[in-house]
């Protein structure tokens, strides 16, 4: 049996309670000598299709209890692990939520939506192809969110189905790869795969090899921003050209 030191950073993650892929992605991406700790979030109906109203309700829901619990591990950083919940409200709400989490946890705070923007800008991209498992109404909100940060969506690819809360996470890596390829456009400087429950991290390098363009995913972007904020060097578990920007 091999053991690993646990004296490095502690990463707290607030994760929607039906999300089954953010946790394994964080284990894939986390720096050596670090630990990841999760608290689950409610604020939405598992049986409803996650539309803009439901995601807006989740973003506005009270996260005091989850923050109290995750603060118990004394994290160095807390990640808000739902992209669409703050996309539905806009950049100001996203920034305010990050500040609220920071003040209540005494930790560096990063949101999935805000991290996407930071990562896209780190690549120097201003035109992107966008893909997600969301309903079209949330895709429109996501494109407006990026546009407010001077990032233009030149092509948007959706799954064409009204996926439920579990359906988004059940897309296979092959299906996510095909979705990413459909999001490409001659003018796209990067491909953005939005959703913390979509299995995007596993296809980053495959998509980049096919399209010759950098890929930004929600979970990858959060880890990139975490590492940049805490001055952590790139390691073997960091897929994609984005981490060249550290």
JORARA-V936049 format. One record per residue. RES is the residue in three letters. PSI is psi in whole degrees, -180 to 180 (* if undefined). Layout:
BEGIN
RES|PSI ; RES|PSI
END
This chain:
BEGIN
UNK|129 ; UNK|149 ; UNK|156 ; UNK|139 ; UNK|147 ; UNK|42 ; UNK|2 ; UNK|-153 ; UNK|151 ; UNK|123 ; UNK|118 ; UNK|138 ; UNK|127 ; UNK|117 ; UNK|133 ; UNK|141 ; UNK|-15 ; UNK|-3 ; UNK|123 ; UNK|-2 ; UNK|-19 ; UNK|-41 ; UNK|-52 ; UNK|-33 ; UNK|-42 ; UNK|-35 ; UNK|-35 ; UNK|-37 ; UNK|-20 ; UNK|146 ; UNK|154 ; UNK|152 ; UNK|36 ; UNK|165 ; UNK|151 ; UNK|135 ; UNK|138 ; UNK|144 ; UNK|136 ; UNK|146 ; UNK|143 ; UNK|-140 ; UNK|8 ; UNK|162 ; UNK|118 ; UNK|-27 ; UNK|-6 ; UNK|148 ; UNK|129 ; UNK|86 ; UNK|-175 ; UNK|-37 ; UNK|-44 ; UNK|-41 ; UNK|-36 ; UNK|-41 ; UNK|-40 ; UNK|-45 ; UNK|-33 ; UNK|-2 ; UNK|159 ; UNK|120 ; UNK|17 ; UNK|-46 ; UNK|-45 ; UNK|-40 ; UNK|-39 ; UNK|-44 ; UNK|-45 ; UNK|-29 ; UNK|-18 ; UNK|-22 ; UNK|2 ; UNK|62 ; UNK|152 ; UNK|-27 ; UNK|145 ; UNK|127 ; UNK|133 ; UNK|106 ; UNK|41 ; UNK|121 ; UNK|-50 ; UNK|-24 ; UNK|-31 ; UNK|-24 ; UNK|-36 ; UNK|-18 ; UNK|-29 ; UNK|170 ; UNK|-38 ; UNK|-44 ; UNK|-43 ; UNK|-46 ; UNK|-40 ; UNK|-39 ; UNK|-43 ; UNK|-41 ; UNK|-37 ; UNK|-44 ; UNK|-42 ; UNK|-46 ; UNK|-32 ; UNK|-18 ; UNK|-12 ; UNK|37 ; UNK|160 ; UNK|137 ; UNK|132 ; UNK|138 ; UNK|158 ; UNK|-45 ; UNK|-46 ; UNK|-36 ; UNK|-36 ; UNK|-47 ; UNK|-47 ; UNK|-42 ; UNK|-43 ; UNK|-44 ; UNK|-33 ; UNK|-31 ; UNK|-9 ; UNK|20 ; UNK|138 ; UNK|-6 ; UNK|126 ; UNK|154 ; UNK|136 ; UNK|137 ; UNK|147 ; UNK|168 ; UNK|12 ; UNK|165 ; UNK|158 ; UNK|-31 ; UNK|-35 ; UNK|-35 ; UNK|-40 ; UNK|-40 ; UNK|-39 ; UNK|-43 ; UNK|-37 ; UNK|-39 ; UNK|-48 ; UNK|-39 ; UNK|-35 ; UNK|-18 ; UNK|19 ; UNK|37 ; UNK|117 ; UNK|134 ; UNK|114 ; UNK|-13 ; UNK|140 ; UNK|126 ; UNK|127 ; UNK|171 ; UNK|-17 ; UNK|10 ; UNK|152 ; UNK|86 ; UNK|140 ; UNK|-176 ; UNK|-31 ; UNK|-29 ; UNK|-35 ; UNK|-42 ; UNK|-13 ; UNK|-2 ; UNK|135 ; UNK|160 ; UNK|-37 ; UNK|-40 ; UNK|-38 ; UNK|-40 ; UNK|-48 ; UNK|-39 ; UNK|-43 ; UNK|-42 ; UNK|-37 ; UNK|-23 ; UNK|-12 ; UNK|158 ; UNK|147 ; UNK|-31 ; UNK|-8 ; UNK|128 ; UNK|-15 ; UNK|159 ; UNK|127 ; UNK|125 ; UNK|105 ; UNK|132 ; UNK|122 ; UNK|-13 ; UNK|2 ; UNK|141 ; UNK|64 ; UNK|-35 ; UNK|-36 ; UNK|-16 ; UNK|4 ; UNK|-54 ; UNK|-33 ; UNK|-45 ; UNK|-43 ; UNK|-37 ; UNK|-36 ; UNK|-46 ; UNK|-19 ; UNK|28 ; UNK|151 ; UNK|150 ; UNK|139 ; UNK|124 ; UNK|162 ; UNK|-50 ; UNK|-39 ; UNK|-42 ; UNK|-40 ; UNK|-42 ; UNK|-37 ; UNK|-49 ; UNK|-37 ; UNK|-49 ; UNK|-38 ; UNK|-43 ; UNK|-38 ; UNK|9 ; UNK|48 ; UNK|133 ; UNK|156 ; UNK|147 ; UNK|179 ; UNK|-23 ; UNK|21 ; UNK|96 ; UNK|141 ; UNK|158 ; UNK|-20 ; UNK|-39 ; UNK|-10 ; UNK|-17 ; UNK|0 ; UNK|*
END
